[in-house]
C-alpha cells in the first residue's frame, strides 16, 4: 500500500510540474508578444 501511495504522490508531483510548465510557457508567450508590440512602437 505504501508503494502505491508513493507512486501516486510522485505522479501528482509530476502532473503539477507539467501544469506549472505549461502556465509558464503561456506567460512567456504573452510577455514576448507584449515585448514585440512595445519594441515595434518604440522603433
C-alpha positions as CSV (number, residue, x, y, z in Angstrom):
1,X,0.0,0.0,0.0
2,X,2.8,2.4,0.8
3,X,4.4,1.9,-2.6
4,X,1.1,2.7,-4.3
5,X,0.7,5.8,-2.3
6,X,4.3,6.8,-3.1
7,X,3.7,6.2,-6.8
8,X,0.5,8.3,-6.7
9,X,2.3,11.1,-4.9
10,X,5.1,11.0,-7.5
11,X,2.5,11.1,-10.3
12,X,0.8,14.0,-8.6
13,X,4.0,16.0,-8.4
14,X,4.9,15.2,-12.0
15,X,1.4,16.4,-13.1
16,X,1.8,19.5,-11.1
17,X,5.2,20.3,-12.5
18,X,3.9,19.8,-16.1
19,X,0.9,22.1,-15.4
20,X,3.2,24.7,-14.0
21,X,5.5,24.4,-17.0
22,X,2.5,24.9,-19.3
23,X,1.5,28.0,-17.4
24,X,5.0,29.4,-17.6
25,X,5.1,28.8,-21.3
26,X,1.9,30.7,-21.9
27,X,3.1,33.5,-19.7
28,X,6.3,33.7,-21.6
29,X,4.4,33.8,-24.9
30,X,2.3,36.6,-23.7
31,X,5.3,38.6,-22.4
32,X,7.1,38.0,-25.7
33,X,4.1,39.3,-27.7
34,X,3.9,42.3,-25.4
35,X,7.6,43.0,-25.8
36,X,7.2,42.7,-29.6
37,X,4.5,45.3,-29.6
38,X,6.4,47.7,-27.4
39,X,9.5,47.2,-29.5
40,X,7.7,47.9,-32.7
41,X,6.1,51.1,-31.2
42,X,9.5,52.3,-29.9
43,X,11.4,51.9,-33.1
